[in-house]
Amino acid sequence: MAREAQVTEDEATEPRRRPSRRSVLIAGASGLGIAAFATGTATGVLPVSEAVQRVLGVTSSSPATQIGVAKVERVWSRYRNRMVDLVMLLPSKSPPPNLPMSLLLHGLHGRARTAAPTGTLAELASQVARKRIPPYGFVAVDGGDSYWHENVPGDDPMGMLLEEVPQWLRERGLGGADGLPFACTGMSMGGFGTLLYARRRAERREPAGALALLAPALILSWPEMSKRNAFHDETDWASMDPLKHLDATAGTPTAVWCGTEDSFVAGARRFIAATKPEIGYTAKGKHGDSFNRTVVPSMISFLGRHHPMA
């Protein structure tokens, strides 16, 4: 199976000002396909033909008026001190007000536009349209490569998740009155970040309602983790390592999926054995989209079961 492509690119220097709001609404794009649909910039929904809908696998259960929609915006993050992409995956063109949202955290060298496994949006739209789950959406942001914490002074992706994302969601009529995501989903480094985020939410007495982990980067040794240059030293890493703070998310509904040929499977198995999550699934597969895309239906339905209105 092909290993998931890792995306790296240097961001152009951005002015230190709040940009005018610009939205790109991309109907029917999912996961890695979002960027491919961004061929034009417009306000409103880009027309999508029935043929394209069939390729995305949503026409059989989701009519054109209910096709999933991805919105992409550029926003200024004061916690990261830079412009970031804000990507929202919605189950239809006209979702209900205050639509519950799950955070979606990307992996190392990833970004918001590539955070979702292939097929995520199409599967979300399909399950919602068939009323298999209550409607909800995903929100992804650019978090850098520091394992979702402030490793470099002035660049605090965790602060962005805790303080700014709820504000951005509220401003867009998403996430309820407080804008807090009801769940968090993450792959690879984003899985580590999901558990750290859930811990911080619990410390604030605002616990998350569900955690979905795709091949979480639960690394077992400091020599291996140190290669990421994401922590000051072993003590710094230990203070945040989810495997050393298993009680922090005890009681939170959790699901874990990981391929048996994945280099992170040992950490995933240790986490599964220690916490006995609601789903602890391993099957043949390597690290990346080739495996992740196969468990998307399970991920979507798991989060739906823990929807605030379920």
N, C-alpha and C positions, 0 to 999 in steps of 0.2 A: 504494500500500500504506500502511496506517496505521502511523504511527510508534509505537514502543513507548511506553507510558505510563510516565512517571517518577513514582515514589512518594516523597513527602516527608511526614514527620509528626514533630511534636515528641514526644520521649519524656518521659513523666512522670518526675519525680525519683524515683529508687529508693533504698531504704535500703542502707547500706553493710554488708551482711551476706550470708552465703551462704544462698540460699533453700532451702527444702525442695524436693526433687526432684519435679517435676510433669511428666508426659508427656502429650502429646496424640498419639495414633496415628491417622493418617488414612489409611484404606485407599483406594487407587486415585487419590488426588489427584496431580496432576502440574503442575510448573511454576507458572504463574500461578494455577492452580486450587487450590493448597493451602489458602489462606485460606478459600475458599468451603466447604471441608469441615469447618472448625473451628467448627461450630455447637454442639458440646458438648464438654466436657472430661471425659475418662475415661481409665482405665488399661486397656489392652487394645485390641483392634481394633474399630473401628466397623463394623457390618454394612453390606455393600455388595451391592445387588441385582444380578442378572444384567443388567438393563436398564442400570444405571449402568456396569457393566463393559463393556457393548457400546459405550456412548458413549465410554468411555476407550480403546477399541480393544485390549483385552487378552484378552477371552474366547476369541477364536479360537485363541490359542496358549498362554494362561496360565489354568489353571483357578482357581476361586475361592480354593483353598488356596495358590495361588502368586501372587496379585495383589500388585503393588508396594505398599509401605507408606511413608508419610512420617511421621516422628516430629518433633514440635516441642517444644522445651523452652526455658525461660528459665534462663540461668546467669549467674553473676557473673564478669566478666572483670577481673582485677586489672591487666592491661596496658592495657585501655581505660578502667578506672575507672568501670564502669557495667554494668548488666544488658544482655545481648545475647540474641538468639534463636539457638538451636542447632538447625538443621534437618538431619535425616538422611533421605535417600532410599534405601530398601532394596528389593531386587528381589523379596522375598517376605516373608510373615509370619514365617517361620522360616529366616532366612539361616544359612549355616554359621558356626561360631565364627571369630572373628578375621577377619571379612569385610574384604577389602581395600577401601579407600575413596579416592576422589578428592576433593580440595578443589574447591569450586564458588564462585567469587568473583563477586559482583554488580557491576553498573555504578554510575555516578554517580547519586546520589539513590535508589539501590536499597536493598534489604535482603535478608536471608537467605531470607525467605519468597517473594521474587520473583526469586531468582537463576537458577532453572532455566527454560530456554525451554519453551514449551508442548509437551507430549508427551514430556518427558524420562523421567518415571517409567514411563509406559505402555510406551515403547520399551525401556527397560532391562529391565522385567519380561518383556516379550515375547521379547527376544533371549536372556535367561538361560533362560527356560522352554523355549525351542526348542533350547537348548544350542548356540547360535551363538557365545556367548562364555561364559567362566567368570564366576561371580557376583561382582559388586562393587557398591559403593554410592557415594553422594555425601554430602558434609557441607558445609553452608553456615553462615556466621556473619555477623552485622551488622558491617560494617567501616567505616562512615562514608563521608566524601567526600574523604579525603586521599590518594587513590591508593595506599592500602594501606601507608602508612608513617607514622612519627611526625612529623607536621607541627606539631601543637600539643603542647607538653610535657604528659606524663601521659596522652596518648591514642595508644597504639602498636598499631595493628592488626596490623602485621607481627610484633611480639612475641607477640601473641595466636595468630597462625597457627603460629609456630615452637615456642612453649613450651606454650600452653594446649590447643590443639586436640588434639595427641597424647595429652595427659593425659585430656581428656574422652572421646576415643575408647577409650582403654584401660579406663577406668572402665565403659564400656558393652559391653565385649567385642568391640570393632571395631578394625580397622586393624592387627592383629597384636600381638606382644608389646611393640613399641615405640610402637605407636599412630600411626606416621608414615603419612600418606597416600602411596599409591604414585604418585599423579599429581596434577596441578592443572589445573582447567578454569576459564576466566574469559571474561566478555564485556565489551566496551567498557573501562571503567576496570578491570574485573576481568581483562582480558587483559594490560594493563600490569602489574597486580598479580601475575598468574601468572608473568610473566617475571622480575619482581623477586624473588618468592618462590623461584623455581627458582635464581636467582643466589645468594640467601642460603643455600639448602640446599647448593649446591655448595661455598660457602665453608666450610660446617660439615662437609664431607666426608660429606654425607648426600644425594646427588643424587636428584632426582625421576626417576621412570621414564618419564613421558610428560607432554606439555603440549598442551592443547587450547585454542585461542584463537578466540573468536567476535568478529569485528569489533573487534580490540584497539585501544585508544585510543593509538596511536602517533603522536602529534602532531609535526609537523615544525618548528614555530616557537615561540619563547618568547612572543611577543605573544599567540598563540592559547592556549598552555598557561597563561599567567599569568591568564587569565580565570577559571580554576578555583580560584584561591586555595589551591592544594594544595602549593605549594613556596615557600620563603623568597625565592628569587631564581633567576636563570638558572643559576648555578653549582650550586645545590642540585638543580635539575631535571636538569642534565647528569650529575650524579653517579649518578643512578638511571635515566635514560632508556635503555630497552632497546636502542634503535637506536644508542646510543653505546657499548654493551657487548655486542656480538653474540657475542663469544667466550665469554661467561659461561655460555651454555646450549648451546654447541657439543657435538654428540654426543648430546644428549637428543632422543628421538623427539618431533617437534612437528608439529602440524596447525594450519592457519589457514584460516578461512572468512570471507569478507567480501562484502557486496553492492557492486556497481559504482556504485550511486547513494549509497553511504554516504560521509559526509564523512571517514571514517578510511581510505578505500580507498588513498589515496596512501601512507600510512605502512605499511599492510598489504602493498602491492605492493613497497615498498622492503625490508621485512623478508623477504618471500618470495624476492626476487631475490638478497639477500645471503646468506641461510641455506639456501636450497633445502630446505625442510621436506618431510617425508614426504607431507603433503597441503598444497597451496597452491591453494585453490579460490576463485575469484571468479565471480559470476553476477549477473544483474540482481536488484536488491533494495535497499531502503533500510535505514537503521540501525534495529534493533529486532527485536521478536519475529516480525514478519511474514516476515523473512528467516531468523532464527535457527531457527525451528521447522522450516524445510525441510531443514536440515542435521543435525538431531538424530540420525537413523539412522546417518549417517556418523560423527558424534561418538561415539556409543555403541560402534559397532564398532571405531573407532580405539583407544579406550581399552581395549577388550576384547583387542585384539591385543597390547597391552603390559601386560596383567595379569601380576602376579608369577608366576602359575602357568601362564601360556600357553606 
